[in-house]
Structure formats: C-alpha cells, structure tokens
Amino acid sequence: MTIVQAIRNLTEGNSSAIVSAVGRRYTTAELQPKMIGEQACVFNRAGMTETERKGAWRVVPQMERE
C-alpha cells in the first residue's frame, strides 16, 4: 500500500503503527498527520528518506482489547 493509504489506516484507528519497506516503524505520534487527501497527505517526515516514503507500506493491526 502507499504511504497515504497507510497513514489513513493509522488515523482511522485501524492500526497501531505503519511499517516502511525498509522495516522502520512509525506511529501517529511520530508522523502527526495534519491533512489526508485522496492522493496526498501532510505529515511530519520523522527522519524518513525519500526512497522509504515512496516504497511499499504495511500496517500493524491494533491489538484487540479484552
């Protein structure tokens, strides 16, 4: 998935973190997303490289609460 899709999952509460293609993990607190559109979003890069940003992303599912 793209970074926009991954950040959208994060802000909707569908995941606890997102993981880049290089294996670095990011949370909502680190990225601090400000705006999410259809094809782009505004967020804190948190030291992310351009290659990492343009690569594939995956989400870390939220842990179910008992």
N, C-alpha and C positions, 0 to 999 in steps of 0.2 A: 504494500500500500504506500501511498505518497505521504509526505510529512503532513500535508493539510488534512488528509483523512485520519492519520494517527492522532494529531492534536485535537481534532473534532471528537474522536472517541474519548480522549482524556478529559476534555471539558464537559462532555455529556455524562461522565461518571461511569463509562463502560470499561475503563481500565485504570490501574493504579500507576502505571508508567508506560512509556513507549521506549522501544529499543531500536537503535540505528543499525545499519548493515555492518558497521564495524564493532557492534556489541556494546556501545555506550548507552546507558540507561538515563532517561530524563523524566522528571515529574512535572506536574503543573506548577509547583512552587519554583522550580528552576526556569521553566520556559515563560511563565507569566503571560499567557496568551491574552492579547488585547482585542483582536478582531479576527474573525474567521469568515471568509467568504467562500464562494463556490470553488475557486481555483487558487486562492492565495490566503495567507494569514499573516498577522503581525504578532511577533513574539520575541522574547529575549533569546539570542543565539546561544548563550551559556557556553561559549568556547567551541561551538560546533564548527567543523570545517565545511567548506562548500561541497566537497565530494560526499561527505556524510549527509549533508542536508538534501542533496539531490538523489541519494541512494534509496533503497527499499527500507521500509519500516515495519515493525510489528508491535502489537500491543501486549501488555502484561495484564491478564484479566484481574478484575477485582476479586479479592477473597470473599467468599460468602460469609455473612455474619450469622452466628447461631442465635 
